[in-house]
Amino acid sequence: MLFAPAASATLWKCTDGDGRVTYTNDRTSTKGMHCEALRDLPYLDSRPAHSAPAAASPSSFPRVSPGEQRQRDDLRRRILEEEKAAEHQRLQQTQRALQSAAPDLLPELQSQAERQRRNLEAIERELQRLR
């Protein structure tokens, strides 16, 4: 027997001991983290969209009002802006650490800084899609 996915999922914002933030709908992967529920969100399918034209939705398909969609977009934008600011702050800390780091720590810190730069670029791309 097949089971349908849950109709809604709770989105959790979890912070680990180093201040890294993770967003998840699976609390089992966040042991030892401080988590707060953001809100219940409708189930989202993570599979890529098909390029074929979409069939008309059945009349029973849940509809979202323009006002609700604006609220969802605003929440997403706020979360992304918070993440961007936090990642920028982490990058600045890493760059300061690089200035006084022991030679044996340089490769790890440089890798961390590059990862943080890529994260900032990805967040910025997501923000551009919302505008």
N, C-alpha and C positions, 0 to 999 in steps of 0.2 A: 504494500500500500504506500502511495506517495503522500507526502505531507507538503502542504503549501507553506511558504515562508510566513512569518508573523506579519500581521497587518500593520504594525507600527514597531518602532524600535526606539529605545532611549539612547540618546547620544550622551556620552560621558566625556568630560574633560578631566584628564588625570595628569598629575604632576609627580615626577619621581624625586628622589632625594637630591638630585643635581639640578633641579629646576626645569628639566626638560618636560615639555607638554606633549601628551598624546591624546588624540581624539579617537574614541572607539565606541562600538555598540556591544562589545564583548568584555564584560567585567572580569572574566576568568583570566584574561591576559594581563591584568593590572595589579597583581599581588604586590603589596608593599607600597603602592602609590596612593596619594590622596586624590580622590575622585569626587566630582560633583556632577549631578545630572543637569544637562543643559535644557532639555525638553524632549517630549515624545515627538518623533518625526515619522512621517509615513515611510513605509518600506521602500528602499531604493535598490534597484537592480544594478549591480556593479559591472555587468557585462556590457561590452561596447554596443552602441546602437547599430542597427542594420542600415545599410544604405538604401534598401528597398523602401518605397513609399509606405507609410504607416497606414494600417487599416483604421477605419473609424472605430472609436472606442464604443463599447456597449453602453447603453443608457445607465446601467448599474455601476459604471466606472466612477470612482470618486472624483469629484471636480474640486478645484481650488479656486476660490474667488480671487480677483485681482488684488484686493486688499490683503488677503492671507499670503499670496505670493510675494507681495511687497514686504510683508513682515518677515517671511522666510529669507528673502534676499538681504534684507537689512541685518538679520541675525548672522547670516553667512559672512557678509561684509565686515561686521563688527568682530567676529571671530578671526577672520583673516587679518584685519588691521592689528588686533591684539597679538597675534602670532608674529606678524611682521615686526612689530616693535620689540617683542621679546627676542626674536632671532637677531635683530640688529644689535641689541644690547649684548647678547652672547658673543656676536662677532667682534664687537669692540673690546670685550674682555679678553677674547682670544688674541686679538692683535696686540693688546697691551702685554699679555703674557709672552708673546713672541719676542718682544723687545728685550726682555730680561731672562729668557729661558736658557737653560743649560743646553749645550750642543746636542746632547743625546735626546732631548725632548723636542727639538725643532721639527723633525719629520712628522711626528704625531700632531703637533700643534698646527703645522702648515696644512696637513690633511683635514684637520678639524675646521680650520678657517675656510678652506675651499668648500667643504660640505655645507658650511653655514652660508656662504655666498650663493651656492646653488639653491639652497632652501629659500633664501630671500628672492631669488629670481623666479622660482616656482610660485611662491606666494604672490608676487607681483603679477605674474601671468594670470593667475586665478582672479585677482582683483580687476585686471583689465577686462576679463570676460564678463564681469558683473556690471561694468559701466555702460 
